[in-house]
Amino acid sequence: MNGEIPSAYELFIDGNWSPSGSEERLNCFCPVNGEPLTSVPIANAADVDLAVRSCTKAFPKWSATTAKKRQQLLLDLADKLVEHVERIAWMETANTGKPMRESVANVHTAADRLRYYAGACRALEGRILPVTSDITSYDHRVPLGVVGVIGAWNFPLNMFIGKIAPIIAAGNCVVYKPADATPVTTLEIAALISEVLPAGVVNVVTGTGPLTGEAMLAHPGIRMISVTGSSATGQKVMQGASKTMKRVTLELGGKNAQVVFPDADLDRAAQGILLGAFLNQGQVCTAGSRIFAHQDIAEALKAKIVALIPELQMGDPFSDQTRMGTLVSKEHLARVMDYIAIGKKEGARVLCGGELAQIPGLPNGLFLQATLFDQVTHDMRIAREEIFGPVATFHEWNDYEQMLEEVGAVDQGLAAGIWTSSLSQAHSTARRIQAGRIWVNCYNLFPSGASFGGMKASGFGREDAFETLFEFTEVKNVIIDSADSYRRFYG
């Protein structure tokens, strides 16, 4: 399996593979078979400084490049991703364990993000305010300069492209740190980027949060930090960024509810609930892992969900038939298994799953059965804390107001799902739920242009939309007096 992935990578700085000044390295493993996959450097502060210097050198020319030219380059990059779709998807699956069919879809989603921002950057306009007949005020948006990004491990290639697309479209340069466990596709795509974009526009430094991430937070040349991670990570980032007055956007965790009303199409809801709870093995910040079903339809819905779970077809992620692959690492698998044990200890009942899965031919694969608990109360940890694995909890409700109170009684506010045949009920409930993304009669759709981000402990800032360009620019105001005669203030 290791044939298509180098046994070792270096840092990607200024358009070239660059050895790290640090002698420390991270070993990456394939969660499908447990074998070593590759190793990457743990970049230190000096490495980060080199990446920032590369960005700083590239920024004047890149920021002066016309939006029309940047548009064409982003379109060319999107075409290049699609040209290499099978190779990139294979590497994504080898590094993450997600089904190959999802990895292929992720490449196309990444290409679509590039195409979206290729168009959007040409519509990034300013504002003109006529103060008097002689005095005109105008605003125009200018790029920030060097932006640092710290990515998460669950969607490496989507994370990389989705983050950098608006950043570079707006004329910035970027230093990107992929997650410790899943750096492969980021590095491979960075090499493709260097065939399209000028050197220094995109730099990749691998490493750990405590060393590499902290160096990025501390570097005064990085004007802004964009992070996807846990709420605890977000708190650390805000503290670290304050020392150099960096801007910050945070896309953090979620403990997301799916609310099913008695008038819902239960077959449709069951399909969507499974997609919401178990896509990418539940390793999704938007995972709809709390299922709130009205008492009138709870048993019928529960039966439909349990009957559908075998259709997830867990198996070799490289098989076209597989719908559910592995968890990302042994450490994360142990964490999710701990939560299953906690749920049992708290008195919740395992309706299905809850055990490791044995897949023929892959004895070392990190496979965990899709797990559904019922008899869950809100005070249980499995009902309140983000598990980030294939574990869902089933809740029954009868009182609408009480249900809404429980839906909102968690720290996060990232996403939610509503299943109903009533348009008015969907609208009114969507207004009441504190979450940045609400799906109605669907789940886990991420179209380019639709703003995505959280409330409360799920962070702030919006991604994937036109207004995301605002996050990576600042307004410069110019006031011009065009009168032929000058104004006398003195004498």
KAGI-V616292 format. One line per field, one symbol per residue. phi: phi as a letter, one per 40 degrees, with the letter a starting at -180 (. if undefined). psi: psi as a letter, one per 40 degrees, with the letter a starting at -180 (. if undefined). burial: I if it has 9 or more other ideal C-beta (glycine too) atoms within 8 Angstrom, else O. A space follows every 50 residues. Layout:
phi=???
psi=???
burial=???
//
This chain:
phi=.cccbdcabbcbbfgbcbccccccbbcbbcccbgccbabbcccbcccccc cccccccccdccccccdcccdccccccdccccdbdccccdcccccbgcdd ccccccccccccccccccccccbcbcabbccbcbbbbbbacbcchbbbbb cbccbdccccccccdccccchcbbbbbccdcbcccccccdccdccbccdg cbbbbcibccbccccccccccccabbbbiccccdcccccccccbfccabb bbcabcbbbbcccccccccccccccccbdfggcbccdccbbbbcdcbdcc cdccccccdcccfcidccccccbabbccacccdcccccccccdccchcbc caggbcbbbdgbcbcccbccbbbbfbbccccccbbccgacbbbbbbbbcc ccccccdccbccacaabbbaccccccccccccccacbbbbfaafcbcchc cbibbfcchagbbgbccccccbbbcbbbbbbbccbcccbbg
psi=dedehieiiaihhfeihhiieieiihhhihedeeihdaiiighadddddd dddddddddddddehidddddddddddddddddfddddddddddddeiid dddddddddddddddddddddeegiahhhhdaddhhhiiihiidbhhhhh iiedgddddddddddddddeeiiihhhiiddgeddddddddddeediihe dhihhiaiddcddddddeheehdihhhhaidddddddddddddefiihih haiigiihhhieeihddddddddddddehffeghdehgehhhhiddeddd ddddddddddedghahdehdehehbiididdddddddddddddddeeihh diaeiihhhhegdeighhihhhiafhideideedihdfaghiihiiidhd dddddddefidigdiiihhiehddddddddddhgidhhhhfiifhgiheh hhiiibeeaiihieideddddeiihhhhhhheidiihhdi.
burial=OIOOIOOOIIIIIIOOOIOIOIOOIIOIIIIIOIIIIIIIIIIIOOIIII IIIIIIOIIOOIIOOOOOOIIIIIIIIIIIIIOIIOIIIIIIIIIIIIII IIIIOIIIIIIIIIIIIIIIIOOIOOOOOOOOOOIIIIIOIIIIIIIIII IIIIIIIIIIIIIIIIIIIIIIIIIIIIIIIIIIIIIIIIIIIIOIIOII IIIIIIIIIOIIIIIIIIIOIIIIIIIIIOIOIIOIIIOIIOOIOIIIII IIIIIIIIIIIOOIOIOIIIIIIIIIIIIIIIIIIIIIIIIIIIOOIIOO IIOIIIOIIOOIIIIIIOOOOIIIIIIIIOOIIOIIIOIIOIIIOIOIOI IIIOOOOOIOOIOOIIIIIIIIIIOIOIOIIIIIOOIIIIIIIIIIIOOO OOIIOIIIOOOIIIIIIIIIOOOOIIOOIIOOIOIIIIIIIOIIOOOIOI IIIIOOIIIOIIIIIOOIIOIIIOIOOOOOOOOOOOOOOOO
//
